[in-house]
Amino acid sequence: MIGFDAAEHQLVDQWMREGELPHLKSLRERGVHGRLQSPTGMGDDAAWASFYTAVSPAKHGRYFYHSILPGSYRLPFWNDSHLRAEPFWDTLSRRSKRIALIDV
């Protein structure tokens, strides 16, 4: 799985057609692809967390990169320890599947 956050899809499509991204084009042709859209009124954090946990924001709890901690007025940056659902890479890793997770 490869995800491009904030990539201009029209440019990526154009560069693949023009032969500038041959490896990405090959991966796309041999696999599946799509565009991720943030739920209305929520940040892209909600969409990505839904993607990697396979549940809705109501179940995983991530709506924005900042969230008020319940019972307080603290507004920390979100991190995966706040998730209420398991990312797919944890599931695969626990089942002895090799994964590489890179966030640039």
N, C-alpha and C positions, 0 to 999 in steps of 0.2 A: 504494500500500500504506500502510495506517495501522495502527500497532500501539499498543495501550494496555497498558503494563506495570503490573500490580497493580491494574487497574481491576476493580471489582466488577461482573461481567457481568450479574447480575440487576438491578442499578440501571440500567445502560446500556440493557438491554432494556426495562425499565419506562419510562424516560424517552423512548425512541424510540416506544413505544406511546402514551404520553401527549402526544406532539407536542412535547416539550421539545428534542429533537435531530433536527429535520427533515432537515438536510443529511446527517447521518450515516445516518439511516434510508434516505434516497434512495440513497446510495452502497452501502449494504448490499443493497438491493433490486436494484440494477443490476449488482452484482458477486458475489463469493464471500466467505464469511467462515468463521471457525472459531476455536476456542480452542486456544491453545498450552499444552502441559503439559510441565513439566520432567521429564527422565528421572529415575527413581528414584535417590536418592543423590547427585544433582548439583544445582547451583544453577541458577537461571533463566538464567544466562549461557550454559550449555551449550545450552539450548533455543533461545535467540535466535541464537547463533552458528550452530547447525544450520539454522535458518530462513534466515539471510541468506547462508550459503555452500552450502546444499543438500547438505551431507555430515554424517556423524555426528561426535560429539565425538572419537572415535578418530582421525578424519582431520583435523579442524580444530584439535584440541588445547586447546580451551577448556572447562573444567569448572566453574570458580568464578571470582569476581572477583579472587582471589588464587591464584597457582600457584607452586610451588617451581620455580625455574629449574634445569634439568638440570645436574648436576655441581656444585651449590652448595646452600647452605641459605638463599639469599636468597628472600624472599617478596614480590615487587613486585606492585603492582596490575596487572591484565591490561590490555593495550591491543592495538589491531589489528595492531601490528607483530609480535606474537607468533603471529598466525594462520598456520596452515599450509595454508589454502585461501582462495580469493579471494571476497570479498563480491560479490553480484550487481550492486551499484551500480558497482563498478570495471569489471566486464565491460560493462555498458551504456554507461558513460562512454567507455571505450576504443572502442566502436563508434559514437561520436558521438551517443549518445542523451542527451537532456537529463534530468537528475535533480535532485532537491532532497532533501537528507537533513537532517532536523531532529531533534535529541534534546533534549527539554526536561528 
